[in-house]
């Protein structure tokens, strides 16, 4: 018999009160109708979310500018992407409380396709970025529609740790570019270098240390904003008064009225113009496709990872498919308007949650604040020293890198005596430590690799490791009695264990009757296992012997039935299921059987043997049993069971298959 279980909790039905014509709804009625929409929108909630949004806004602006330098593009491209992606994802995404915008992960991918052209300048081929971002948005929508976001569970922890470490290294190395003289191709020298280092370290100290002081003001005002203000004061009140100067945003890429508003990338202006014909070349199209796929992979991975982190703080489930769908739409619009695209920002999202942010209002305020600064307060951005941005990002790098992985990796390779001496009681399997190292390195080295490639390699290594270890759990116990030899198999039956199983059976020496019994923990996983079964069966038949595979689970028999033309030599039976009580019967899939064990069982519980379609009353707490003939049951069991499940909490389908029940 093939069985299927489905459970559905009873639904609560709310009636909306009907209003008489010409009468306006009463306040109490409105509260009932819109209570869900205004739930949690207290004055305290609004104040907290708005203040958090403003705070994170001033932290996100310098990060976005730094990511633009990292991606070898001009800052307005990143800042416009920050507020476009940030607002759409925050307002319509599936994870409230999550901050979105231009990210280091996106910048790391973009930086591998656009060569450096000096800090603050667009590198060659920047026009290919915008179609790539739009393609990434389309792919994200496709991921959402096909519900592929659930595959985030395929990312093992070692891969995620290597992802974070590699991203930190990529961001950290990119902060060295402002200290280089791109014309002379060496480090800057003299007083300029000295003052840049002073400004950089000053910004780092303020960014890291001020929030730890026991003063409430430093908990309210973002440390990144204080770092920027201090750097501006130091640059214009000290450095320039002693006859020296360092580069500011105005010197490398000035914000002007022409760049204050986003416009479609294919429209040329005096300030913005791209080489559009190169987009339609064969080389351009190939780069767009590859870059779009990488951006989709990295954006989806980091956003879903961030959603998991936010969920651990808020304790409220999110909707991964909706998160990716909103991100796809945001990147489509961002690329169309000449932005670099973006995704969720794990660092700022963590800051938001740690300070009590749980709703959509705060991140939306952040996005609108960035928009206001770019469109209205852009002259102020030109005063920011580039060295201060580098200092802020180095602090971000410090917190992005997972430092605990260093002793964990050391413990994985050190002998026990040395681990005990150093108190390194944090050993993990060596393969996990190796994956962390490989993913971290591949994020940057060798040339041509990036974060997306590193994640793919890490997942592949972990998958191979799991397959190898799972094969070791496959066990075979052999017994022989009265001329019957029985093989009891336990564990997953797939390509690695199938090869081992083939070598254990010997058609030449085995008796004429052989049985292979599957344990409850054994099921077929792939074609390799199915092929092994058919190959063994054919070999035994050629020797005039019989081999029977017994006690297969319903999932395994379903695989075999779908491939019955490929499994013509295989004989098997399904695992039996005992039903101790029968409370109700629902007809509709076909005539009831006229005899046999199932007919006797149904008659025992008062069910007529005739082909009557009349249904018995099924109470709400009863179990529905759907009975039908073989053809009808096998054609559409899932749909029928789903329909029956709406009538009662659970449902069992009973199919009188050939050869018994």
N, C-alpha and C positions, 0 to 999 in steps of 0.2 A: 504494500500500500504506500502511496506517496502522500506525505502530510505537509501541512503548512499552518503556522500559527500566526495570528495577528491580534493585536490588542489596541483598543482605543478607549480612552477615558470618556465618560459622559460629558456632553457639552452643556455649558450654561447658556441659556437663551435670555437676552435682555430685550425688553420691549421699549421702543421709543414712544413716548406719549404723543398722541395726535393733538394738534392745535385746531381750535375752531377758526373758521374764516374770519378775518378782520381783527383777530386778537393777537397781541404780541406775547411771546413766551415770558413766563415769570422767571425771576432770577433763580429760584430753586430748580426750575425745569432746565434752565441753561447749565446750571452746575452739574445736573445729572447727565446732560447730553455731552458736555465738553469737559467733564471732570478728568477724563484720561489725558486730554490734550494739555491741560493746565496743571497736571499732577507734578508736584515738586517745584513749581514756579513761584516760590515764595520770595519775599524781598531779600532775605538772607542769601538765597540761592542766586538771584540775579546779581547782587553786589559782588559775591564771591567769584562768579563766573566772569563778570566784566573786568574786575581787577586782575584776575589770572590771565585773561585774554590780552590785556594791555601789557602786562609783565612779559608774557611769552613773545609778544610782538617785537619788543625791543631786544629780545634775545635772538629771535629768528632772523631779523634783518641783517646783522653782521655775519651770521652763519651763511645766509643765502649769498651775500656778496663774496664771501670766501669760497663757497662752492662754485661760483661763476669763475673765479680765478683758477680753481682746480680743474674745471672742465675746459679751460682755454677759450672762454667766451666772455662777452661783456656783461657787467652786473645787471643791467636792466632786463636781460633775457631771463636771468634767474629770479629776480624779484617779481616780475610779472607772473612767472610760473608759480611763485610761492603763494600769492594771494588767490590766483585762479584755482589752482589745485586745492589749496587750503580751504577755500570757502565751499566749493562743490562737494568735496569729500566730507567735510564737517557737517554740512547741512543735509546731505542725502545719503551718506555712507551708512554702513551697518554696525559701526562701532562708535557710540558717543564717547566723548572724552579724549579722543585721539587727535593729535595735531599732525597736519599734513603740509607739504610744501616741497620746495626744491631740496634734494637730499644729497648726502655724500655718496650714496650708492649709485644714484643716477649720474652724478658728476664723475664718479670713477669710471663708469662705462663710457660716457661721452668723451672723457679725456683720452681714451685709447683710440678714438676715431678722429679726433681733431688735434693736430699737432700744435705745440706751443708757438705763440707769435708775440711773446712779451706779455707781462702781466697787464690785464685789463683790455687786451685786444682779442678780436675774433680770429681763431686759427683758420687755416685753409680747410674748406669743405664744410663750414658752419651751416650753409644752406641745406645740407643733407640732414641736419639734426631735426628740423621741424617735421618733414614727412615721416621721419623715423619715430618721433614722439607720437604722431597721429596713428601710425601703424601699431605702435605699442598699445595705444588706447583701444584700437579695434580688437587686438588680440586679448586684451583684458576683458572686454565685453564678451568675447567668445568664451573665455575661461569661466566667466560668471554664468553665462547662459547654459553651458554644458556642465556646470557645477563641479569644475575641476579644482576649486579651492580646497576641497577636502583632502587633496593630495599633499597639503602642508604637513600632514602627519607622517609623510614619508621622509621628512627631514630629521635625521638623528641629531641628538644633542652635540656630538663632536663636530658635525658639519656646521651647526649654528654657532658654536664657539669659534671655529676657524673662520667663519664668515665675519664675525665681529672683530676678531683680531686682525684679519687681513684688511678689512675696511679701515680700521684705525691706522694701520701702517700706510695705506694709500693716502689717506687724508693727511697724516703727519708729514710724509715726504713732500706732498704738494705745497706745504706751507713754507718750504725752503726757497721756492721760486722768487718771492719778493726780495730776498737777500742776494740775488744773483744779478750781475750786470749782463744783460742779454746781448748788448752790442760788443762788449769785450770778452764775453764767454768766460767770466770768472766771478768770484765772490766780490761784492762791493767792499771798499776799503775806506780807511780814514775815519773822520768824524761821523760821516753819514752812517757807516756800519755800526759805530759805537752807539749813536743815538737810537738807531733802529732796534738794537738789542735791548737798550734801556727801556724803550717804549714797550717792546714785546714782553719783557719780563715784568714790567709794571702792570700791564694788562692781565698777565697770567696770575700774579699775586692777588690783585683785586678780585678777579673772577673766581678764584678758588677760596680765598681766605675770608673775605668780607661776610659771606653768608654764615660762616661759623662763629662770628662774634655774637655775644649775647645782647644784641640791640634789635628792637623790633623793626626799626627803619630799614635795616639790611635784609629783613625777611620780606619786606614789601617791595622795595625798589630792586629791580633785577640787577645782579652783579655785572652782567654784560654791559648794561647801560652805563653803570658807574665806571667800568673799565674804559668804555669809549669816551666818556666825558673827560676822564683823567688824562687819557692819551691826547685828546684835542688840546686841553689846557697845557700839557707838557710840551706839545709841538709848537703852539703859537705863543705861549708865554715864556718859554725857556729856550727851546732849541733855536728858533728863528731870531731870538734876541741876542744870541751869542754868535751869530753869523753863520749858522749851519741850517740844514733843513733835511727832512725825510719826505718820501713820496706819500701823497694823500690820494684819495680816490679821484680828485679833480686832475691830478697829474697823470694818472694811468688810464682812466675811463670816466670822463665827466658826465654827471647826470645833467640833462638839459630838458627844456620844455618839449623838444622833439622826441625824447625817449620816455616822457612821463606817462604816455598813454599807449596801450598795446594796439597794434594794427596787424592785419593779416600779413604774413611773411612775404607774400608774393607782390605786395604793393611797395614800390620804391619811393623813398623820400630823400631829402637832402642829407638827413642824418643816418638813415638806414637803407642799405641797398645790398642785395645778395646776387650771386651768380646763378640765376635760376636755370639756364640751359643745361648746366652740369647735372641737374637732378634726373633728367631723362636719358642720360647715357647709361650704357651697360654697367660700367663701374659704379656709377652713382646709385642705380637701382639695387645692385647687389649689396652695397654698403647700407642702404636704407633698410633692406630686409633683415640683414644680419643684426644691425644695431637695434632695430625695432624688436626683434625676438629677445635679444639680451636685456633690453630695457623692460620688456614685459615680464621676463623671468625674475629679474632682480627686484623690480617694483612689487610684484605680487608676493614674492617670498618675504621681503622686509615688512610689507604692510600686514601680512597675515601673522608674522612673528610679533610685530608690535601689537596687533589686536589681542594676541594671547597674553602679552605682558599687561596690557590695560585690563583685560578681563580678570587677571590675578589680583588686581587692586580693587576693582569695582565689584567683583563677585557677581556680575551680571552677564549673561551670555550675549554674544554678538552674532551677527549674520555675515559670515565670510563672503558669500556670493554677492551680497549687496555691497559690501566693502569694495570688492574688486570691480563691480559694475560702476559704482560712483567714480572710482579712480580711473576707469577706462574712459568714461565721459569727460572727466576733468582733463585728462591728457589729450583727448581729441581736440578740445577747445584750446588748451594751452599751446599745442603745436600749431594749430590754425592761426593763432594770434602771435606767433613768433616767440613762444616760451620754451624752456628746456624740459618742461614736464616735471613730474615728481611723484612722491608717494608718502607713506606715513613716516614720521620722524620719531624714532624710538626714544631718543634722549629727551626731547621736549615733551613727548607724551608722558614719559615717566615723571618728569617734573610737574606736569599738570595734575596727574593723579595723586602724587605725594602731597600736593597742597590742597586736595579736596575736590579737584575738578572731575566731574562725572558726566556732564551733559554736553550738548552741542553748542550752547551759547558761547562758552569761553573760546573754543577754537574758531568759531565764526567771527568773534570780536577780533581775534588775532589776525585773521585774514583781512578783514576790513581795515584794521589798523595799518597793516603793511600797504594796502592799496592807497590809503590816505597819505602815508609818508612818501610813497613813490610819486603820486600824482600832485601832491601839494607841498610837501616839505622836502622835496628832493634837493634844494640847494644846501640844506644842512648836511646831507649825506656826503657831499663833496669834501667836507673838512676832516673826515675820518682818516687817520694815518693807516696805511696799509699794514704796517708792523703791528698795530693793535689788533687787527683782524687775525693776523697769524697767531698772536698770543692767545686770543680767545679760542681759536680752533685747536691749538695744542692742548688746552685744558679739556676740550671736548674729546680729543684723542685719548687723553689720559683716562677718562671715564668710559670710553667705548671699549678699550682693550680689556680683555678679561684676564687680569693679572694672576688670578688663582690657578689658571691653567699652567703656569710655569712650574710651580712645585708639583703639580699633578703629573705633568709630563716627565719631570725628573724622577718622581717616585715610580713611574711605570718602567723605567729602564735600570734603576739602581738595584743592587742586591738587597736582600732583607736586612742583613747586618748593618749596612750603611743607612738604610731607611730608618731603622730603629735608633741609630746613633744621632741622626739628624731630625728625628721626630716627624718624619714624612709619612704619616699614616693616611695617605690619600691616593693609594695606588688604584689605577683603573686598568682594564685590559690594554695591552700594548697596541693592539690594532686601533683602538679609539684614540690613543695618544698620537699614533702615526697619522691618522686622518686629520686631527687638529693641525698638526705641523704641515701636512701637504696642502690642505685648504688655505691655510694662512699664507704659505709661500706662493701658491698659484694665483692668489689675488693680485700679485704684482709682478712676479717673475715666473718664467722667462718672458721675453717680449712677445706680445700677441695674446697672452692669457689675460683674463679679467675675473671679476667676482663671479659672474655667471658660470664660466668654465670651471672655476674652482669648486663651486657648489655641485655641479654635475659630476665631477671626478670624485668628490667626497661621498656623494650618494652611491655612486657605482661601487666604490671600495667597501662601504658599509653593507651594501646588498650582497656582494660576493662573500663577505665575511659571515653574514647571516646564513646564506645558503650552505656554506661549508660547515658551520657549526650545527645547523639543523640536520645535516646528513648524519652527524655523529649520534643524534638522538634516535635514529631509525634502528629498530631492533627486530630480530627474527628469532622465534623460538620454534624448534622442530620437535614433533612427537610422531610416533608411529605405533599403530595398534590395529590388529586384525586385518592386515594387508592394506590399511589406509594410512597414508602419510599426510600430516597436517602441518602447515606453516602458519604460525600466528605472528602477524606483523603489527608493529606498534610504532607510531611516529609519522611525520609528514611523508607522503609518497610523491616525489617530484623528480626532476632530472638527475640530481646527484644520488639520491637513494635508489632510484630506478636502476641505475647502472650497477649498483652494489647488489640489488635484488636479483638481477639477471644472472649474476655469477654464482649465486647461492643455490639456484635450482638446477637439477641435472636430470633431463628426461631419460637419459640412458640407464641410470641406476635407480630411479624412483619407481615405486610400484605402479600398478595400472590405475589405481584410484588416488588422486591427490586433491587436497583442499587447501586453499589459501584464505585464512580467516582474518578480516580486518578488525582491529580493535576500535573502540569508540573514539580514540584520539587519532585515527588514521583516515585520511581522505585523499582523493586524487586532486592534484593541483595543476597539472599541465599535460600536454600531448606526449611528452617523453614517458610519463608513467603509463598512459593509456597504450602507447605503442609497445612498451615492455610487456604489458598484460597480453596483448594480442600476439606478440612474437612468441611468448612462452606457450600460449594456448596452441598456436599453430605447430610448434615444435613437439608438444606432447601428442597432438592428434596424428602427426606424421609417424609417431612410434606406436600408434594404436592404443594410446592411453588417454585418460580423461582427467582434466584439471578444472576445478570449480572455484571461483572467487566468491566468498560468502560474506554476508553481514556488511555490505557496502552502505554508506550513509546516503541519504536522499540527494545530497549535492553531487556525490560521485556518480550515482545512477543517472542523474540528469545529464551529466557530461557524456556518459556512455550512450545514452539514447540519442543525443544530438549528433553523435558520430557513429551511429550504428553501422553505416556502410564501411567504415574504417575498422570496426571492431567485430567483423563477421565471425571470427574464430573464437571469440571470448564468451564463456558462459559465466553468469554471475547471478547472485540473489541479493535482494535488499534486506537491510536490517528490519526485523519485526518491531511493531509498536503495540503495546497492550493498552486497551481502553477499559478502565474498570467501571465506568459509569457513563450513561448516556442520558442527557437531560432534555435535549430537543433536537429536532431534525428539520432541516430546511431543504426543500426539493427545488429543482430547477435546472440541473445540469444534465438530466437524462433520466431514463427509467431505472428503477431500483432493480438490483439483481434478483433473479427468481430462486436461486438456491446457493449452496455452498456455505462456507463459514460466515461470511458477511450477512447473507440472508438469514441464517439462523440467529445471529447476534441481534439483527434489527427486529426480528420477530419476537425475540426474548423481551425486548424493551417496548413491545406493543406497536411496532411499525409494520404496516401491511406490506406483503410481498408484491402486491400489484404495482403497476406503473403509475400510480396516482400522483398527481402533481400538487395535491392539496397539502398545505403546510400546517404543521402543528404549532400551537402558540409557544413561543420561546420567551421566558421571563428575562428581565434585564441582567440578572446575575448568572444566567445559565450559559452553557457552552453550546454554540451552534455547530452541528455536524452537517457538512454538505456532502451529499452522496450523488454519484452519477456514473454513467457507463464510461468505459475506457476512452473512447474517442473524444467525447465532450470534455472530460476532465483534463486530458492531456493537451487539448487545444488552447484553453484559456483558463488555467487554474488561478493564476494570479489575479486577474480581473474579477473573477467570480468570488474569490475569497475576500478581496478588498470590499466588494459590494456587501457581502454577508457581514463583514466586520463592523459595518456601520450600524447594524441592528443589535449587536451584542458585543460584550467586551472581548470575546475570543472566538476563534473559528478553526475547526479542523476539517480538512477535505479528505474524504475517503474515496480512493479510486480502486475498484475491483480489477486489478491488473491481471494479465494472463497468467495462468498457472497457480492461482491462489490469492490469498488476501495478504 
